[in-house]
């Protein structure tokens, strides 16, 4: 069935609290927890959820000292057989407290393997194996909800941006599994062997795979890409920080940080001469783009493996080797390490999406009062609750011109009251006095949607939340266009104007949807898949019809579109018949 407004509201309410508390408790993925709440609470409508705010079916056990209630429940101790029992369940005072209680619950030692997991299905498999649920189909049922309602969207929005683009170019040379311990250190290196002006991550990964290579690394970054060489850093160690100490100013962690407990990142270096020169001379440098990728990857790995900032180090800190052999990154040959310290500060700063705790108080009154126009030139500039990335995100501006009424620390307060935006010149610029840069006038057009499941979003892009509604097939009026998206005249939201999903209606013509042919269809099997379109070449929605009689409002190529809006089913007589 199509999602209802009430169900969408439940998802958003639960997700808000999950995203708030997950990081504080070391959990990096949100979608399986949201799906667990849906499954365990029946969309929040079970008595245990609606009255006692226990959305996860958590029992008291022997350690719970809070309020409780004794209720019946069903357990599957033997596969396929449900047994009704009575047990004591935890009671909470609000949805937020119930979600927080879930994270407190999984702090038990048996759930420690959930920390750092970024794959939704793996999370469910682990928590099931740890004894959280007895139902034999628990993983499949819960994961089906993730797919059906596209809950992975909440793994990014407002939480950890785990969709970092890592290219896997793995090898076997220079990897070994004996003695692999818990990752405690994150180590940075540089590609000192590069013979061109700019290094390449893929070329470095190819070199590591060569038996002649004297060392390896887990990841390599350059200006454009992040490449993973080690296929499984939890299983394999790299030849990266071993060897003797050089006895220079570095090397203080020799024998402490080893191949067995380190994850190594190679930053592709550049050389002004286009050839290999001595380490630490003036020819070596890192591009800003390579450093940005190195910082992005570093923050991600720190989150995944629980590595604190004081354990982010250089190869130089382990052996004293001039690696990174770039002035400003170590203390050798008359150099200071200010560039390394600056990079470390950037790395240690909170990443863009990390807002797991309540936002700080609003900006104090010492902000400078101003009044000017500011043109934002990117579509995804975040609006924050205060002047800094340590304040929570409340949305995006989109491109356009905005009035700034206060400034503080390189941030501007929006006249609308929505919040604060960064005034970094990378994202926009001040509009010259006496001039304006108005947003493009809306261009009205008629647009015919040719698919039944085109999502309506809250803004012009997939980075904006889904409203929970689809357009269905038909012709719609677009009153504003932005970045290949159109705003519906109805006010329902924005849709993609990709020609894969529809087309512009020619001037003076209309393209009405074909008149539906309604019929009643009885499904005789319990596992008939509902698909997104009329054919097996269309994706499965994650839902089944179950046995029963359904209303078909459109037929195409032996398939029928369900009146409910859930999707299409096969009208093959092997699976059902006309009622």
Secondary structure as GFF3:
##gff-version 3
##sequence-region A 1 579
A	DSSP	alpha_helix	5	21	.	.	.	ID=ss1
A	DSSP	three_ten_helix	23	25	.	.	.	ID=ss2
A	DSSP	alpha_helix	31	41	.	.	.	ID=ss3
A	DSSP	alpha_helix	47	50	.	.	.	ID=ss4
A	DSSP	beta_strand	68	78	.	.	.	ID=ss5
A	DSSP	beta_strand	81	90	.	.	.	ID=ss6
A	DSSP	alpha_helix	95	105	.	.	.	ID=ss7
A	DSSP	three_ten_helix	109	114	.	.	.	ID=ss8
A	DSSP	alpha_helix	120	129	.	.	.	ID=ss9
A	DSSP	alpha_helix	138	148	.	.	.	ID=ss10
A	DSSP	three_ten_helix	151	155	.	.	.	ID=ss11
A	DSSP	beta_strand	166	168	.	.	.	ID=ss12
A	DSSP	beta_strand	175	176	.	.	.	ID=ss13
A	DSSP	beta_strand	185	190	.	.	.	ID=ss14
A	DSSP	alpha_helix	201	208	.	.	.	ID=ss15
A	DSSP	beta_strand	219	221	.	.	.	ID=ss16
A	DSSP	beta_strand	226	228	.	.	.	ID=ss17
A	DSSP	beta_strand	237	238	.	.	.	ID=ss18
A	DSSP	three_ten_helix	259	261	.	.	.	ID=ss19
A	DSSP	beta_strand	262	267	.	.	.	ID=ss20
A	DSSP	beta_strand	270	271	.	.	.	ID=ss21
A	DSSP	beta_strand	284	285	.	.	.	ID=ss22
A	DSSP	alpha_helix	288	305	.	.	.	ID=ss23
A	DSSP	three_ten_helix	309	311	.	.	.	ID=ss24
A	DSSP	beta_strand	312	314	.	.	.	ID=ss25
A	DSSP	alpha_helix	315	319	.	.	.	ID=ss26
A	DSSP	alpha_helix	338	348	.	.	.	ID=ss27
A	DSSP	beta_strand	368	376	.	.	.	ID=ss28
A	DSSP	beta_strand	382	384	.	.	.	ID=ss29
A	DSSP	beta_strand	393	396	.	.	.	ID=ss30
A	DSSP	beta_strand	400	408	.	.	.	ID=ss31
A	DSSP	beta_strand	411	414	.	.	.	ID=ss32
A	DSSP	beta_strand	420	422	.	.	.	ID=ss33
A	DSSP	beta_strand	428	430	.	.	.	ID=ss34
A	DSSP	beta_strand	445	449	.	.	.	ID=ss35
A	DSSP	beta_strand	455	457	.	.	.	ID=ss36
A	DSSP	beta_strand	466	470	.	.	.	ID=ss37
A	DSSP	beta_strand	474	482	.	.	.	ID=ss38
A	DSSP	beta_strand	485	488	.	.	.	ID=ss39
A	DSSP	beta_strand	494	496	.	.	.	ID=ss40
A	DSSP	beta_strand	502	504	.	.	.	ID=ss41
A	DSSP	beta_strand	519	523	.	.	.	ID=ss42
A	DSSP	beta_strand	529	531	.	.	.	ID=ss43
A	DSSP	beta_strand	540	544	.	.	.	ID=ss44
A	DSSP	beta_strand	548	556	.	.	.	ID=ss45
A	DSSP	beta_strand	559	562	.	.	.	ID=ss46
A	DSSP	beta_strand	568	570	.	.	.	ID=ss47
A	DSSP	beta_strand	576	578	.	.	.	ID=ss48
###
